[in-house]
């Protein structure tokens, strides 16, 4: 019974094949109809949430990076009060220390006493702009930097107005690993730079901004190498009787070389969480024309700097610089790179040494001190000593040469808030006169000054 019922309800194979063929025909007809109504069906990506996503996208505003997001401004207002306990005449910079401008006590323009002065020239405004550009199929970061302070040479008087004119202090653009523009020289080690309230800072270090093209390559998180082509203006001193020695750049008796090649600076750096050290070198070129003859000379210098950070964030670091004819790459020896003999026949190079030692101590999280010592020495070329006239006595401008300089800074800096700082600093400068053994009329008088500086800075 069971078998007979099953066989009665089961369709034959022939009938099943017929039904399958009818279904295939209907499916083909439906496909044809659909292809007519939607000709680009193959390009449509089917998404069950497509309608919902489109609706949400219409309600969301397009987020674009605007100029406001890329351009930023910051800076600070800084006011200083300076008190000289041994004032040394108008030629010494009254706004910041410049040791080579100290006048010896026997100089007729020197006067000693006490003087107090206030100014706000260190106030600064900084603009930065960050973006990316597409080059060679890659997104390359671009950053620009420009800052202004008030140390322009022209200013108002102290009777009715203390207005100051702004100057561009730095301005450069970084494109990937390249830096182009006016910036601190690569010969400086900004990461181990001593902190001081005095704008002139310590002697014995490089302190130079100039136009340059720089390339930096980071091998890894610790090692990096950089090379730059920098501005090549080199000062030299021409001796003409007793009138040509001037330690003010651009002053009487000073000419500048018109070098045919830029200065070449290279630096290698290593750093980790504790150690930060670097080695630098510079090659500079001086060229001038005297009596229709071209004269030229190369100068060179090397520098080393290193710092160590203790577990309590205290730091100790030092700089050492040495060169022959390196001139302005050692701040206070800018006028002592090259020397042109009185007949205009040859250029000579002076040897210069610079040393800086610093210790930074954190008394508290918002209170710290810096103790800085700086030293600069110039070894004059023997040829210049032969040209000095013993009969000229102390009036000979050649006696303004110094043998070495010493600076000492000690400060206390308080940061009660992120945007507020107060500081107090003691500064001592000592200038030692060059010794000329074959000149008996040179007085053994040196120059020195002591200065106290108080500052208030508000950042924005």
FIDREN-249650 format. One record per residue (C-alpha): residue number from 1; residue in three letters; x, y, z. Coordinates in Angstrom, 3 decimals, always signed. Layout:
! residues N
     i    aa          x          y          z
   NUM   ala          X          Y          Z
...
***
This chain:
! residues 460
     i    aa          x          y          z
     1   unk     +0.000     +0.000     +0.000
     2   unk     +2.709     +2.408     +0.913
     3   unk     +4.601     +1.840     -2.300
     4   unk     +1.630     +2.348     -4.501
     5   unk     +0.762     +5.707     -2.929
     6   unk     +4.348     +7.046     -3.304
     7   unk     +4.582     +6.080     -6.887
     8   unk     +1.251     +7.798     -7.622
     9   unk     +2.421    +11.211     -6.223
    10   unk     +5.950    +11.207     -7.631
    11   unk     +6.160    +13.030    -11.002
    12   unk     +8.014    +11.450    -13.868
    13   unk    +11.467    +12.578    -14.929
    14   unk    +10.111    +13.762    -18.235
    15   unk     +7.661    +16.132    -16.580
    16   unk    +10.347    +17.505    -14.246
    17   unk    +12.651    +18.314    -17.143
    18   unk     +9.826    +20.132    -18.824
    19   unk     +9.189    +22.291    -15.775
    20   unk    +12.899    +23.101    -15.435
    21   unk    +13.090    +24.265    -19.036
    22   unk    +10.060    +26.526    -18.491
    23   unk    +11.683    +28.061    -15.398
    24   unk    +14.943    +28.702    -17.284
    25   unk    +13.010    +30.449    -20.040
    26   unk    +11.259    +32.700    -17.514
    27   unk    +14.584    +33.573    -15.830
    28   unk    +16.141    +34.534    -19.163
    29   unk    +13.185    +36.766    -19.961
    30   unk    +13.464    +38.494    -16.591
    31   unk    +17.193    +39.106    -17.146
    32   unk    +16.521    +40.622    -20.543
    33   unk    +13.888    +42.941    -19.097
    34   unk    +16.214    +44.007    -16.258
    35   unk    +19.140    +44.699    -18.622
    36   unk    +16.923    +47.006    -20.659
    37   unk    +15.782    +49.022    -17.647
    38   unk    +19.320    +49.181    -16.084
    39   unk    +21.886    +49.228    -18.902
    40   unk    +24.917    +49.774    -16.581
    41   unk    +24.127    +47.045    -14.129
    42   unk    +27.613    +45.628    -14.224
    43   unk    +29.061    +48.908    -12.788
    44   unk    +26.718    +49.052     -9.810
    45   unk    +28.125    +47.860     -6.490
    46   unk    +25.287    +46.304     -4.534
    47   unk    +25.241    +47.369     -0.881
    48   unk    +22.262    +46.604     +1.333
    49   unk    +23.024    +49.740     +3.415
    50   unk    +23.670    +51.960     +0.422
    51   unk    +20.514    +53.989     +0.816
    52   unk    +21.173    +54.554     +4.514
    53   unk    +24.802    +55.606     +3.894
    54   unk    +23.761    +58.109     +1.252
    55   unk    +21.225    +59.630     +3.602
    56   unk    +23.809    +59.960     +6.385
    57   unk    +26.377    +61.519     +4.023
    58   unk    +23.936    +64.228     +3.010
    59   unk    +23.578    +65.247     +6.666
    60   unk    +27.358    +65.457     +7.339
    61   unk    +29.285    +68.636     +6.388
    62   unk    +32.433    +68.244     +4.334
    63   unk    +35.386    +68.692     +6.778
    64   unk    +38.164    +70.689     +5.103
    65   unk    +41.506    +71.895     +6.528
    66   unk    +41.365    +75.678     +6.360
    67   unk    +44.112    +78.318     +6.441
    68   unk    +43.279    +78.892    +10.093
    69   unk    +44.310    +75.316    +10.865
    70   unk    +47.657    +75.675     +9.055
    71   unk    +48.738    +79.192    +10.085
    72   unk    +49.645    +79.867    +13.714
    73   unk    +50.990    +82.864    +15.607
    74   unk    +52.691    +82.958    +18.963
    75   unk    +55.356    +84.948    +20.760
    76   unk    +56.024    +86.816    +23.962
    77   unk    +56.291    +90.230    +25.570
    78   unk    +59.538    +90.526    +27.522
    79   unk    +60.700    +93.462    +29.633
    80   unk    +64.202    +93.678    +31.085
    81   unk    +65.896    +95.902    +33.643
    82   unk    +69.699    +96.021    +33.476
    83   unk    +72.032    +97.521    +36.048
    84   unk    +75.757    +97.909    +35.291
    85   unk    +77.901    +98.131    +38.394
    86   unk    +80.918    +99.235    +36.332
    87   unk    +79.592   +101.101    +33.317
    88   unk    +82.155   +101.289    +30.523
    89   unk    +81.090   +103.945    +28.016
    90   unk    +78.700   +104.317    +25.119
    91   unk    +80.534   +101.870    +22.841
    92   unk    +79.550    +98.927    +25.014
    93   unk    +76.119    +97.606    +24.112
    94   unk    +73.721    +98.766    +26.787
    95   unk    +70.966    +96.288    +25.871
    96   unk    +72.942    +93.032    +25.955
    97   unk    +76.515    +91.972    +26.557
    98   unk    +79.029    +92.002    +23.725
    99   unk    +82.357    +91.378    +25.396
   100   unk    +84.608    +92.659    +22.602
   101   unk    +83.083    +96.152    +22.950
   102   unk    +84.385    +96.571    +26.471
   103   unk    +86.739    +99.550    +26.719
   104   unk    +89.945    +99.320    +28.684
   105   unk    +90.229   +101.634    +31.639
   106   unk    +92.959   +103.640    +29.947
   107   unk    +90.772   +104.334    +26.903
   108   unk    +89.846   +108.061    +26.813
   109   unk    +86.230   +107.146    +25.985
   110   unk    +85.850   +104.793    +28.950
   111   unk    +84.046   +105.857    +32.102
   112   unk    +83.199   +103.770    +35.118
   113   unk    +80.207   +104.068    +37.400
   114   unk    +76.675   +102.712    +37.768
   115   unk    +73.902   +102.817    +35.191
   116   unk    +70.375   +101.403    +34.992
   117   unk    +68.391   +100.846    +31.822
   118   unk    +65.101    +99.173    +30.851
   119   unk    +63.853    +97.985    +27.462
   120   unk    +61.451    +95.559    +25.769
   121   unk    +63.421    +94.814    +22.611
   122   unk    +63.335    +91.065    +23.126
   123   unk    +59.562    +90.944    +22.626
   124   unk    +58.904    +88.652    +19.689
   125   unk    +56.178    +87.528    +17.287
   126   unk    +56.414    +84.196    +15.457
   127   unk    +54.366    +82.958    +12.496
   128   unk    +54.372    +79.313    +11.396
   129   unk    +52.600    +77.637     +8.478
   130   unk    +52.388    +73.874     +7.997
   131   unk    +51.124    +72.045     +4.927
   132   unk    +51.912    +69.167     +2.556
   133   unk    +52.708    +69.149     -1.141
   134   unk    +52.610    +66.331     -3.682
   135   unk    +55.997    +65.655     -5.293
   136   unk    +57.070    +62.572     -7.244
   137   unk    +53.992    +60.709     -6.110
   138   unk    +54.633    +61.386     -2.407
   139   unk    +53.118    +63.700     +0.194
   140   unk    +55.969    +65.849     +1.517
   141   unk    +55.548    +68.015     +4.655
   142   unk    +56.200    +71.742     +4.261
   143   unk    +56.737    +74.073     +7.208
   144   unk    +57.526    +77.785     +7.177
   145   unk    +58.815    +79.891    +10.046
   146   unk    +59.320    +83.648    +10.411
   147   unk    +59.840    +85.707    +13.553
   148   unk    +60.261    +89.370    +14.400
   149   unk    +61.814    +91.135    +17.364
   150   unk    +62.621    +94.802    +18.099
   151   unk    +66.413    +94.876    +17.816
   152   unk    +66.493    +97.085    +14.735
   153   unk    +69.223    +99.707    +14.853
   154   unk    +66.840   +102.660    +14.561
   155   unk    +64.849   +103.531    +17.645
   156   unk    +63.336   +106.389    +19.554
   157   unk    +65.204   +108.319    +22.229
   158   unk    +64.876   +107.829    +25.951
   159   unk    +63.461   +111.287    +26.608
   160   unk    +60.082   +111.190    +24.892
   161   unk    +59.672   +107.809    +23.242
   162   unk    +61.166   +104.377    +23.534
   163   unk    +59.668   +103.043    +20.315
   164   unk    +61.651   +100.412    +18.423
   165   unk    +61.507    +99.191    +14.854
   166   unk    +60.937    +95.494    +14.157
   167   unk    +63.349    +93.308    +12.216
   168   unk    +63.097    +89.885    +10.644
   169   unk    +65.142    +87.702    +12.937
   170   unk    +64.629    +84.391    +11.120
   171   unk    +62.667    +83.301     +8.094
   172   unk    +62.918    +79.927     +6.383
   173   unk    +60.968    +77.098     +4.808
   174   unk    +61.380    +73.375     +5.441
   175   unk    +60.499    +71.067     +2.543
   176   unk    +60.989    +67.479     +3.566
   177   unk    +64.638    +67.190     +4.638
   178   unk    +65.641    +70.571     +3.169
   179   unk    +65.737    +73.963     +4.892
   180   unk    +66.047    +77.141     +2.811
   181   unk    +66.214    +80.670     +4.169
   182   unk    +67.567    +82.765     +7.028
   183   unk    +68.231    +80.553    +10.046
   184   unk    +70.792    +79.767    +12.717
   185   unk    +73.951    +78.347    +11.193
   186   unk    +74.386    +74.592    +11.207
   187   unk    +77.654    +75.166    +13.084
   188   unk    +75.600    +76.012    +16.187
   189   unk    +74.299    +73.268    +18.470
   190   unk    +70.889    +74.600    +19.457
   191   unk    +69.995    +71.422    +21.350
   192   unk    +72.880    +72.006    +23.794
   193   unk    +72.687    +75.782    +23.886
   194   unk    +73.157    +77.451    +27.299
   195   unk    +70.125    +79.214    +28.750
   196   unk    +70.707    +82.785    +29.856
   197   unk    +68.593    +85.894    +30.382
   198   unk    +71.370    +87.975    +28.820
   199   unk    +70.606    +88.298    +25.098
   200   unk    +74.327    +88.179    +24.245
   201   unk    +74.830    +84.855    +26.036
   202   unk    +78.229    +83.285    +26.766
   203   unk    +81.437    +83.964    +24.892
   204   unk    +83.199    +80.991    +23.268
   205   unk    +80.172    +79.757    +21.321
   206   unk    +78.828    +80.124    +17.817
   207   unk    +76.003    +82.670    +17.594
   208   unk    +75.214    +83.339    +13.951
   209   unk    +72.131    +83.546    +11.726
   210   unk    +72.517    +83.673     +7.953
   211   unk    +70.945    +82.561     +4.649
   212   unk    +71.552    +78.903     +3.849
   213   unk    +70.430    +75.758     +2.070
   214   unk    +70.536    +72.773     +4.405
   215   unk    +69.888    +69.049     +4.038
   216   unk    +69.343    +66.755     +7.036
   217   unk    +69.247    +62.970     +6.959
   218   unk    +68.131    +60.849     +9.928
   219   unk    +69.658    +57.381     +9.834
   220   unk    +67.547    +56.241    +12.785
   221   unk    +66.215    +57.606    +16.076
   222   unk    +69.757    +58.232    +17.329
   223   unk    +72.000    +59.228    +14.421
   224   unk    +71.619    +62.107    +11.966
   225   unk    +73.799    +63.955     +9.444
   226   unk    +73.369    +67.448     +8.003
   227   unk    +75.199    +69.602     +5.446
   228   unk    +74.584    +73.186     +4.407
   229   unk    +75.779    +75.848     +1.983
   230   unk    +75.771    +79.158     +3.839
   231   unk    +76.401    +82.846     +3.288
   232   unk    +80.086    +83.510     +2.607
   233   unk    +80.678    +87.093     +3.797
   234   unk    +83.957    +87.108     +5.720
   235   unk    +85.422    +90.182     +7.352
   236   unk    +89.117    +90.932     +7.221
   237   unk    +91.215    +93.667     +8.767
   238   unk    +93.440    +95.916     +6.688
   239   unk    +96.229    +97.652     +8.521
   240   unk    +96.864   +101.223     +7.422
   241   unk    +98.914   +103.055    +10.000
   242   unk    +97.007   +103.312    +13.263
   243   unk    +93.456   +103.915    +11.991
   244   unk    +92.213   +100.681    +10.629
   245   unk    +91.468    +98.509    +13.651
   246   unk    +87.783    +98.588    +14.528
   247   unk    +85.806    +95.939    +16.326
   248   unk    +82.474    +97.244    +15.076
   249   unk    +81.491    +95.392    +11.911
   250   unk    +81.351    +97.809     +9.011
   251   unk    +83.457   +100.352    +10.896
   252   unk    +86.552   +102.225     +9.781
   253   unk    +89.192   +100.091     +8.127
   254   unk    +86.892    +97.111     +7.619
   255   unk    +86.175    +95.581     +4.246
   256   unk    +84.347    +92.414     +3.316
   257   unk    +85.419    +89.655     +0.983
   258   unk    +83.400    +88.801     -2.106
   259   unk    +83.926    +85.055     -1.963
   260   unk    +83.166    +83.065     -5.096
   261   unk    +81.890    +80.016     -3.176
   262   unk    +79.510    +79.600     -0.217
   263   unk    +80.673    +78.443     +3.171
   264   unk    +80.369    +74.683     +3.643
   265   unk    +79.170    +73.354     +7.007
   266   unk    +78.652    +69.711     +8.013
   267   unk    +77.458    +68.166    +11.266
   268   unk    +76.958    +64.695    +12.719
   269   unk    +74.773    +64.134    +15.799
   270   unk    +74.022    +61.279    +18.198
   271   unk    +71.379    +61.429    +20.906
   272   unk    +69.316    +59.225    +23.177
   273   unk    +67.370    +59.795    +26.384
   274   unk    +70.504    +60.772    +28.319
   275   unk    +73.215    +61.801    +25.849
   276   unk    +73.128    +64.453    +23.139
   277   unk    +76.397    +65.120    +21.329
   278   unk    +77.568    +66.369    +17.955
   279   unk    +80.624    +67.129    +15.819
   280   unk    +80.694    +69.987    +13.267
   281   unk    +83.049    +71.448    +10.700
   282   unk    +83.139    +74.567     +8.524
   283   unk    +85.180    +75.718     +5.519
   284   unk    +85.036    +79.398     +4.629
   285   unk    +86.649    +81.441     +1.870
   286   unk    +87.884    +85.050     +1.807
   287   unk    +88.753    +86.932     -1.373
   288   unk    +89.587    +90.582     -1.946
   289   unk    +91.381    +92.864     -4.387
   290   unk    +94.135    +95.199     -3.253
   291   unk    +96.370    +97.223     -5.583
   292   unk    +94.819    +95.419     -8.546
   293   unk    +95.782    +92.009     -7.208
   294   unk    +93.397    +89.236     -6.222
   295   unk    +94.061    +87.790     -2.781
   296   unk    +92.247    +84.813     -1.322
   297   unk    +92.493    +82.431     +1.575
   298   unk    +90.528    +79.521     +3.036
   299   unk    +89.584    +79.312     +6.679
   300   unk    +88.373    +76.301     +8.621
   301   unk    +86.966    +75.384    +11.984
   302   unk    +85.728    +72.413    +13.984
   303   unk    +83.336    +72.235    +16.891
   304   unk    +82.244    +69.624    +19.403
   305   unk    +79.400    +69.812    +21.876
   306   unk    +77.822    +67.330    +24.221
   307   unk    +75.268    +67.158    +26.992
   308   unk    +74.130    +64.669    +29.601
   309   unk    +70.734    +64.632    +31.339
   310   unk    +70.500    +63.250    +34.867
   311   unk    +67.507    +61.393    +36.288
   312   unk    +66.274    +64.545    +38.071
   313   unk    +66.314    +66.432    +34.704
   314   unk    +69.455    +68.379    +35.623
   315   unk    +71.787    +68.809    +32.667
   316   unk    +75.493    +69.367    +32.145
   317   unk    +76.864    +70.250    +28.723
   318   unk    +79.855    +71.861    +27.037
   319   unk    +81.046    +73.306    +23.710
   320   unk    +84.527    +73.472    +22.247
   321   unk    +85.374    +75.364    +19.032
   322   unk    +88.703    +75.821    +17.272
   323   unk    +89.734    +77.195    +13.901
   324   unk    +92.096    +79.199    +11.733
   325   unk    +90.322    +81.984     +9.915
   326   unk    +86.888    +80.745    +11.043
   327   unk    +86.022    +84.313    +12.060
   328   unk    +82.323    +84.905    +12.704
   329   unk    +81.619    +81.218    +13.352
   330   unk    +83.013    +81.976    +16.820
   331   unk    +80.848    +84.873    +17.975
   332   unk    +83.318    +87.183    +19.714
   333   unk    +86.075    +86.453    +17.193
   334   unk    +84.115    +87.690    +14.174
   335   unk    +86.695    +90.398    +13.456
   336   unk    +89.665    +88.113    +13.986
   337   unk    +89.450    +85.655    +11.144
   338   unk    +91.624    +87.116     +8.394
   339   unk    +94.292    +89.805     +8.462
   340   unk    +95.540    +91.690     +5.403
   341   unk    +99.106    +92.978     +5.653
   342   unk    +99.809    +96.686     +5.224
   343   unk   +101.202    +96.230     +1.700
   344   unk    +98.134    +94.335     +0.463
   345   unk   +100.238    +91.372     -0.622
   346   unk    +98.981    +88.530     +1.532
   347   unk    +96.122    +87.383     +3.764
   348   unk    +96.901    +85.728     +7.078
   349   unk    +94.712    +83.701     +9.428
   350   unk    +94.419    +84.019    +13.200
   351   unk    +93.841    +81.002    +15.430
   352   unk    +90.791    +81.179    +17.704
   353   unk    +89.584    +78.963    +20.542
   354   unk    +86.215    +78.889    +22.252
   355   unk    +84.941    +76.942    +25.240
   356   unk    +81.596    +76.932    +27.071
   357   unk    +80.580    +74.869    +30.116
   358   unk    +77.048    +74.900    +31.541
   359   unk    +75.111    +73.301    +34.362
   360   unk    +71.323    +73.478    +34.657
   361   unk    +69.768    +72.635    +38.029
   362   unk    +66.062    +72.199    +38.797
   363   unk    +65.316    +73.340    +42.334
   364   unk    +61.628    +72.544    +41.865
   365   unk    +59.398    +71.724    +38.919
   366   unk    +58.847    +75.454    +38.279
   367   unk    +62.191    +76.842    +39.518
   368   unk    +65.602    +76.334    +37.885
   369   unk    +69.072    +77.862    +37.672
   370   unk    +71.815    +77.959    +35.041
   371   unk    +75.516    +78.380    +35.715
   372   unk    +77.464    +79.178    +32.534
   373   unk    +81.151    +79.797    +31.905
   374   unk    +82.518    +81.003    +28.565
   375   unk    +86.052    +81.500    +27.265
   376   unk    +87.411    +82.858    +23.962
   377   unk    +91.080    +83.176    +23.020
   378   unk    +92.702    +84.654    +19.918
   379   unk    +96.260    +83.792    +18.947
   380   unk    +97.329    +86.617    +16.663
   381   unk    +99.439    +85.761    +13.649
   382   unk   +103.106    +86.603    +14.147
   383   unk   +103.052    +88.830    +11.071
   384   unk   +100.679    +91.302    +12.651
   385   unk   +102.969    +91.651    +15.668
   386   unk   +105.877    +92.569    +13.409
   387   unk   +103.885    +95.443    +11.911
   388   unk   +102.966    +97.141    +15.160
   389   unk   +104.872   +100.328    +15.784
   390   unk   +106.371   +100.508    +19.294
   391   unk   +106.661   +104.275    +18.986
   392   unk   +102.904   +104.660    +18.645
   393   unk   +102.435   +103.780    +22.303
   394   unk    +99.034   +103.218    +23.847
   395   unk    +97.281   +105.366    +21.204
   396   unk    +97.858   +102.736    +18.543
   397   unk    +94.516   +101.162    +17.690
   398   unk    +96.270    +97.799    +17.440
   399   unk    +96.326    +97.695    +21.221
   400   unk    +92.555    +97.122    +21.126
   401   unk    +93.245    +93.486    +20.298
   402   unk    +92.369    +91.203    +23.181
   403   unk    +94.127    +88.038    +24.252
   404   unk    +91.091    +86.313    +25.753
   405   unk    +87.579    +86.915    +27.085
   406   unk    +85.781    +85.381    +30.046
   407   unk    +82.045    +85.472    +30.808
   408   unk    +80.151    +84.028    +33.757
   409   unk    +76.366    +83.801    +34.115
   410   unk    +74.325    +82.669    +37.111
   411   unk    +70.554    +82.953    +37.056
   412   unk    +67.317    +81.962    +38.748
   413   unk    +64.247    +81.427    +36.531
   414   unk    +60.751    +80.930    +37.911
   415   unk    +57.854    +79.553    +35.815
   416   unk    +54.729    +79.687    +38.007
   417   unk    +52.544    +79.242    +34.906
   418   unk    +53.083    +77.948    +31.378
   419   unk    +52.856    +81.425    +29.874
   420   unk    +54.604    +83.431    +32.604
   421   unk    +58.284    +83.646    +33.537
   422   unk    +60.386    +85.761    +35.869
   423   unk    +64.168    +85.755    +36.009
   424   unk    +67.151    +87.269    +37.780
   425   unk    +70.732    +86.942    +36.509
   426   unk    +74.230    +88.006    +37.478
   427   unk    +76.750    +88.483    +34.664
   428   unk    +80.490    +89.096    +34.791
   429   unk    +82.636    +89.893    +31.728
   430   unk    +86.403    +90.214    +31.728
   431   unk    +88.469    +91.265    +28.721
   432   unk    +92.223    +90.683    +28.840
   433   unk    +94.443    +92.825    +26.655
   434   unk    +96.708    +91.195    +24.093
   435   unk   +100.349    +91.041    +25.135
   436   unk   +103.047    +92.254    +22.773
   437   unk   +106.437    +91.390    +24.196
   438   unk   +108.380    +93.733    +21.900
   439   unk   +106.227    +96.743    +22.868
   440   unk   +107.226    +98.294    +26.146
   441   unk   +104.569   +101.040    +26.245
   442   unk   +101.533    +98.776    +26.397
   443   unk    +99.790    +99.274    +29.750
   444   unk    +98.783    +96.132    +31.595
   445   unk    +95.210    +97.338    +31.973
   446   unk    +92.230    +95.074    +31.305
   447   unk    +88.480    +95.678    +31.071
   448   unk    +85.586    +94.206    +33.011
   449   unk    +81.998    +94.805    +33.974
   450   unk    +79.378    +93.325    +36.297
   451   unk    +75.727    +93.413    +35.326
   452   unk    +72.496    +92.375    +37.027
   453   unk    +69.469    +91.622    +34.814
   454   unk    +65.849    +91.166    +35.861
   455   unk    +63.210    +90.029    +33.391
   456   unk    +59.477    +89.382    +33.095
   457   unk    +58.096    +87.433    +30.112
   458   unk    +54.498    +86.688    +29.178
   459   unk    +53.961    +84.274    +26.299
   460   unk    +50.921    +84.048    +24.038
***
